Amino acid sequence: MVLLTLQFIYGDGTSNHLTSLMQKAQQHLAQPNHQVIFIVPNYNKFEREIEILKAYQQLENTREFSSTNLQIFSFQRLAWFYTQKLPVAIHHPLQSVTKEMILRQVLIETSEQLRIYRGEIMNQGFIQQVLDLFNEFENGRIQMQQLQVSNESTQHAELADKLAELQIIYQAFVQKCLDFDFHYETVYQQFLNILAELSSETSTKLTVNEKQQLKAEFGHTLFIVTGFSDFSSEEFELLQHFMGYGQLCIDLLIDNPKKDLSPLDVFYPTSQTYQRLIEMAKENQCKILLDEKVKEPANEWQQTIHQIWMNANQNAQFDITQAQTFSIARVENPQEELRRVAVKIKQLIQQEQGNLRLRDIQIFAPDLSIYQPFLQYTFDEAGIPFFVDTPQLMNQHPLTDLLKSLFAFHKYHFRFTDVLHFFKTELFILDDLLEQEDLQLGHLQMRRMIDELENVVLAYHYQGNDWVKEEDWVLPHYNFEDEKDISEEIKSLQLQVNQLRQAFQQNVTPFVQKLKSFQTFGEAITTLYQWFIDCHIDREILYFRDEELANGHLEKARLHEQSWQALMDIFDQFYDIFKDTPFELDLFEAILFSAIDNYEFSQIPATIDQLKVNRLELIRANQTKVSFILGLKEGAFPRKFENKTLLSDEERDILANQLEHAQQLGANSKSQSLKESFIAYNAWLSGSQQVYLSYPMNYDNSQNLKPSFYLSRLAKQLNLNIETYTAIQPQVEPSDYLVSPRALIRQLNVLYRLTQESKQALPTVWEQLKDYLLKSNQATLAKQIFRSLNYRNTATSLAPEQPSQLYQNNLYSSISSLETFYSCQYRYFLNYGLKVRERQEQILSPALTGSYFHDALDQIVQQIISQTEPLTQEKQAELLEKVLIKLLGDSRYEIFARSKRMVYIRQQLEKTIKQMYWVIRNQQERGLMQFKQTELVFGHLAGTREAHAKGLTIDLNDKHHLHLRGKIDRIDLFNRPEEAYVSVVDYKSGNKQFDLTEFYNGLSMQLITYLEVAINYVKEELKRDDIKPLGAYYLHVYRPKRKFEEATETDLLKKYKYEGLFISEEQAFEVMDAQLEAKENSYVFPLRKNKDGQLGIVSQSKNKFYTNDEMKQLFDINHRNMQQAGNTIYEGKLEINPSLHNNKRACQTCPFKSICQFDALLPENRYRIIEKAVRDEILTKEDAPNA
């Protein structure tokens, strides 16, 4: 005869419950044909299974054993176990991902019927909220149609509306499952239905014989339930069945189950569970055996913890021995908190001499996200393998990024950011590279090609139709300031990026273009799967998996496998559910990514012996030998619960009053808060040998944090001091911080910095540790890092042979590059020596607009020069249009056709050009100068273009030469037999003026150099030596805003006055402006005609005029500056010496700040302050000094 019994095993957290349970199991298994089934929580089933089997092995006193009669299950796995054994038709339950896909479709289809939730449908997380609520109802054995409330108040009315909409969603969801021939019942619910048939006379699932066999098996089974403080309604129902058919033993963590407890008591949740189980047993007329208290002796210190936590008013005093097993600490920050843990773990393992392993130690925290960023680095540095027991989301895998990019191509028409994101997943590879014998080399080559592609795409803004058309890209080159011909490099780059573009256009573009043409979801998902196979994505996943395996990264390798398998599962289920659904792209995408974004992987520890990191709410008493509980700061524990479900706490209370005794809703915020004291109790007793509690004093922007209420209470009751641990300091005891040679490198580096700042010597013990380190296997890395201690941010001069290797024997240089040299020598070295370049981006930069203006004005002036007779207004307009249309066809300026915004900007630039044409014509008509040459190239520009004029050649030391090259925007000429004048005009997009101080110090050499070159050029052209300089000017290219009173053409012309330097000769003034009236200022030059008709200089502009001799002096100073720069360059001298003049810092526009790391706060980094040059001192010296 089978004896149906219920017995409770109970005891507080200081007791070893497992020993009593194993003895109970051993007694039961001693009888023939008997079996024991342990039921444990699902979240720690793996851990408890190992724990129980090991305990049974010790009880049997054997090294090796096997047992088929002792099994460990969670409630869910137990349901699976029995349903698979029975010869009944079991419907496979819907997976969560399938539910999400179906629910997404249901929500979209029912949206018109919804008022409250319509706006929530597309919000991230809403689907999960709905499914969580449905699951909550199922676990609580609550039928949706039961939930009815009256409209007696506003709150009730709102809840009634919510429930009505939830019922619409639920009914449509269940019906959709039936339409797809899916059964919504879980395996758990099916198992409960089978158990219900055991006591029923009628049966639809089991035969009479099968019933008898199952009853007989249950009759010989002892079910031991352990690790729970409460149960769901489904779990209570299952326990109720076990009471009726077998022997049930329930292990509860409670000190006295008979005692009446208030909601604030630690064991209140457990006592409520106990009372409900007793009632159920009585209702089922199950024999209740006497409760058995665990008699396993407790640790003395644990008993102290138990006593004081049960009584908030009780205090205790730890003796020295106990205090070593239980400590409380405050640590500077979360990272230092983890470092302290690492040190302590190493010390404990060393002290225990093999009796303590990493698997015997666990870390807990109420908020793991605080520590997540530091875990990997800290424990890798310490050489401690660890495992974080949290699920991994599939949407963090590159497969998801690849898939999302595919749909983004259609939505945003091949936006360049999406294309680059697609390639950077590294799952799409060229066929040729995939077939290489050395796959690793092929992938490295592909990675380099993607990097080059990114540079090109950013430089030329390729997007949209650029990825669709079959024609190869032709890369234009913005030849603003290059030292050499790079046409071959451009061709090679062009060939390389076009390989990727062609592969994309042939493999990706066709699929994206098909996205609108599918007829059904089944056709779409099948084509998508085939695209993955055709593009060898599966082979790429295998490659990356094998790479991780080869590197010993088992978890990462498993993640690749899981991600691919998960995606295939999603595709399969998607096809099964929606294969005949008419295709709608938005719905297809929404359902697919809803499934992917919520897909989670369970992780399995890669090795048995590793440190485990877990959430605090999953902690239990005596879970491990040593536990570290971190992050116990104020506000973190007890936790503050925020209700994030679809039902508020008030609404839950209303519904709870309508439920039957066997039904229950999930815990509300208040109920969750009441369990915090119970979690704290488990936490304080979680380590059977030692417990370490700590909190960070500083975190993020929060400073001087306080301990949590629970931690303060515990410290006060135990009369324990909270120890303080700061970051490492020179005076500390090394043993408190040493963890590994790798960590010692960092620690010594920090200590040396601290002692340098405080100007103290490092203690001897640390010096000895450094000596040890430099003999260890970390010596190479240590030496490299320790070099930083004496690092000064200064430039090192080049070796004697290096300048010639960088610049060749002769230096070919532009004026602007020499100005760069004088603004900062190190910037020159990086730019023109090492030829470091910023990544090009196609943006409307000043260089690009400047080039556009220059080319336009060049062509316009050339047209004017070529005309033999004056142009009519119509001809002028026609000429301008031809020039602008020609520029529009230039590949360098195709950015102006890239968008409507760019078209608008181009139109504004064209208006500026047309206005500048008018300005230039009017300026020319007022004077006697004629256009001589535009865009005059002198020297050798970019090493390929023919020079129109000779450049300047400067002799340098050691037979080196400096050859100046450049391009003069415009040369004007006045040529009469009696005299000839030359001037140069430099077009500037900014309002630039000639600054004598900047010129003298080498920062503004352009105008003087251009003027000298122009004079030499004209002398050679005209074969006459009496050519004089008229001046060198800047012309501001812009379209000024004008006030109403400045509406005349004269007012407009005044805004374009030349700035620069001018010849101070009265006979030259007439050449500059021949149309001045008496008592009138020139509209073009800083000149004025007095009442006597005599031309003179405007008084405010006298410092802009120079005599012919002074001009020659300026040429000499310029030559010396060039010579000085050239000699310094070839000497290899290098300095980080950015100039500072009139609050204008050279670093402001420097692209190399991240390389030179110039910091004015460092003693070795100082600006080169440019003192104001006094004109009389410069120009009266017979031999002007070097700049």
QUIVENUR-V544904 format. One record per backbone hydrogen bond with DSSP energy under -0.5 kcal/mol. CO is the residue of the C=O (numbers start at 0). NH is the residue of the N-H. Records with the same first field share a line. If there is no record, write none. Layout:
# QUIVENUR-V544904
CO=NH / NH
This chain:
# QUIVENUR-V544904
1=3
2=4
3=286
4=247
5=288
6=249
7=9 / 291
8=251
9=293
10=253
11=14
14=16
15=19
16=20
17=21
18=22
19=23
20=24
21=25
22=26
23=27
24=28
25=29
27=30
30=33
34=221
35=37 / 70
36=223
37=39 / 72
38=225
40=43
41=44
43=47
44=48
45=49
46=50
47=51
48=52
49=53
50=54
51=55
52=56
53=57
54=58
55=59
56=60 / 61
68=35 / 70
70=37
72=39
73=77
74=78
75=79
76=80
77=81
78=82
79=83
80=84
81=85
85=87
87=89
88=90
94=98
95=99
96=100
97=101
98=102
99=103
100=104
101=105
102=106
103=107
104=108
105=109
107=110
109=112 / 113
110=113
116=119 / 120
117=120
119=122
122=125
124=128
125=129
126=130
127=131
128=132
129=133
130=134
131=135
132=136
133=137
134=138
135=139
136=141
137=140
138=233
139=663
142=145 / 146
143=146
145=147
152=156
153=157
154=158
155=159
156=160
157=161
158=162
159=163
160=164
161=165
162=166
163=167
164=168
165=169
166=170
167=171
168=172
169=173
170=174
171=175
172=176
173=177
174=178
175=179
176=181
177=180
181=183
185=189
186=190
187=191
188=192
189=193
190=194
191=195
192=196
193=196 / 197
194=197 / 198
195=198
196=199
206=210
207=211
208=212
209=213
210=214
211=215
212=216
213=217
214=218
215=219
216=219
217=220 / 246
219=34
220=222 / 246
221=36 / 223
222=224 / 248
223=38 / 225
224=250
231=235
232=236
233=237
234=238
235=239
236=240
237=241
238=242
239=243
240=244
241=245
245=4
246=222
247=6
248=224 / 250
249=8 / 251
250=227
251=10 / 253
255=258
261=264
264=267
266=270
267=271
268=272
269=273
270=274
271=275
272=276
273=277
274=278
275=279
276=280
277=281
278=282
279=283
280=285
281=284
286=5 / 288
290=292
291=9
298=302
299=303
300=304
301=305
302=306
303=307
304=308
305=309
306=310
310=313
315=317
318=322
319=323
321=324 / 325
324=690
326=692
327=722
328=694
329=724
330=696
331=697
332=336
333=337
334=338
335=339
336=340
337=341
338=342
339=343
340=344
341=345
342=346
343=347
344=348
345=349
346=350
347=351
348=352 / 353
349=352
351=354
356=359
357=360
359=624 / 625
360=611
361=627
362=613
363=629
364=615
366=369
367=370 / 371
368=372
370=373 / 374
371=375
373=377
374=378
375=379
376=380
377=381
378=382 / 383
379=382
380=742
382=384
384=610
386=388 / 612
387=389
391=600
392=395
393=396
396=399 / 400
397=401
398=402
399=403
400=404
401=405
402=406
403=407
404=408
405=409
406=410
407=411
408=412 / 413
413=463
414=417 / 418
415=419
416=420
417=421
418=422
419=423
420=424
421=424
422=425
426=428
429=433
430=434
432=435
436=438
437=441
438=442
439=443
440=444
441=445
442=446
443=447
444=448
445=449
446=450
447=451
448=452
449=453
450=454
451=455
452=456
453=457
454=458
455=459
456=460 / 461
457=841
460=462
462=465
463=466
464=467 / 468
472=474
473=475
476=478
477=479
483=485
485=489
486=490
487=491
488=492
489=493
490=494
491=495
492=496
493=497
494=498
495=499
496=500
497=501
498=502
499=503
500=504
501=505
502=506
503=507 / 508
507=511
508=512
509=513
510=513 / 514
511=514
512=515
513=516 / 517
518=582
519=523
520=524
521=525
522=526
523=527
524=528
525=529
526=530
527=531
528=532
529=533
530=534
531=536 / 537
532=535
535=539
536=540
537=541
538=542
539=543
540=544
541=545
542=546
543=547
544=548
545=549
546=550
547=552
548=551
551=553
552=556
553=557
554=558
555=559
556=560
557=561
558=562
559=563
560=564
561=565
562=566
563=567
564=568
565=569
566=570
567=571
568=572
569=573
570=574
571=575
572=576
573=577
574=578
577=520 / 521 / 580
578=521
580=520
583=587
584=588
585=589
586=590
587=591
588=592
589=593
590=594
591=595
592=596
593=597
595=598
598=393
600=391
607=609
610=386
611=362
612=388
613=364
614=617
615=618
619=622
623=687
624=688 / 689
625=361
626=691
627=363 / 629
628=693
629=365
630=632
631=707
632=635 / 636
636=709
638=640
640=642
641=643
647=651
648=652
649=653
650=654
651=655
652=656
654=657 / 658
655=658
659=662
667=671
668=672
669=673
670=674
671=674
672=675
674=678
675=679
676=680
677=681
678=682
679=683
680=684
682=685
684=621
685=622 / 623 / 687
689=626
690=326
691=628
692=328
693=631
694=330
696=704
697=333
698=701
701=698
705=633
707=711
708=712
709=713
710=714
711=715
712=716
713=717
714=718 / 719
715=718
716=315
717=317
720=722
722=329
723=725
724=331
728=731
731=733
732=735
733=736 / 737
739=743
740=744
741=745
742=746
743=747
744=748
745=749
746=750
747=751
748=752
749=753
750=754
751=755
752=756
753=757
754=758 / 759
762=765 / 766
763=767
764=768
765=769
766=770
767=771
768=772
769=773
771=774
772=775
775=778
777=781
778=782
779=783
780=784
781=785
782=786
784=787
785=788 / 789
786=789
787=790
791=793
798=801 / 802
800=804
801=805
802=806
803=807
808=960
809=811
810=812 / 962
812=964
813=817
814=818
815=819
816=820
817=821
818=822
819=823
822=1138
823=827
824=828
825=829
826=830
827=831 / 832
828=832 / 833
829=835
840=842
842=844
844=848
845=849
846=850
847=851
848=852
849=853
850=854
851=855
852=856
853=857
854=858
855=859
856=860
857=861
858=862
859=863
860=864
861=865
862=866
863=866
871=875
872=876
873=877
874=878
875=879
876=880
877=881
878=882
879=883
880=884
881=885
882=886
883=887
884=888
885=888
886=889
889=892
890=893
892=895
893=896
894=897
898=902
899=903
900=904
901=905
902=906
903=907
904=908
905=909
906=910
907=911
908=912
909=913
910=914
911=915
912=916
913=917
914=918
915=919
916=920
917=921
918=922
919=923
920=924
921=925
922=926
923=926
925=1073 / 1074
929=972
932=970
934=936
935=937 / 967
936=947 / 948
937=965
938=940
939=941
940=943 / 944
948=938
951=963
953=961
955=958
956=959
959=955
960=810 / 962
961=953 / 963
962=812
964=814
965=937
966=968
967=935
968=934
969=984
970=931 / 932
971=982
972=929 / 974
973=975 / 980
978=975
979=1027
980=973
981=1029 / 1030
982=971
983=1032
984=969 / 986
985=1034
987=1036
989=991
992=994
993=995
994=998
995=999
996=1000
997=1002 / 1003
998=1001
1004=1008
1005=1009
1006=1010
1007=1011
1008=1012
1009=1013
1010=1014
1011=1015
1012=1016
1013=1017
1014=1018
1015=1019
1016=1020
1017=1021
1018=1022 / 1023
1025=979
1027=981
1029=1062
1030=983
1031=1060
1032=985
1033=1035 / 1058
1034=987 / 1036
1035=1037
1037=1039
1042=1045
1043=1046
1047=1051
1048=1052
1049=1053
1050=1054
1051=1054
1052=1055
1053=1056
1058=1033
1060=1031
1061=1105
1062=1064
1064=1067 / 1068
1065=1068 / 1069
1067=1071
1068=1072
1070=927 / 928
1076=1079
1079=1088
1083=1057
1084=1086
1085=1097
1086=1081
1087=1089 / 1095
1088=1078 / 1079
1089=1092
1093=1089
1095=1087
1097=1100
1098=1101
1100=1103
1101=1104
1103=1061
1105=1063
1106=1110
1107=1111
1108=1112
1109=1113
1110=1114
1111=1115
1112=1116
1113=1117
1114=1118
1115=1119
1116=1120
1117=1121
1118=1122
1119=1123
1120=1124
1121=1125
1122=1126
1123=1127
1124=1128
1125=1129
1126=1130
1127=1131 / 1132
1128=1131
1131=797
1134=825 / 1136
1137=1167
1138=1145
1139=1169
1140=1143
1142=1144
1143=1140
1144=1147
1145=1148
1146=1149
1149=1152
1151=1154 / 1155
1152=1156
1158=1161
1161=1164
1163=1165
1166=1168
1167=1139
1168=1170
1172=1174
1173=1177
1174=1178
1175=1179
1176=1180
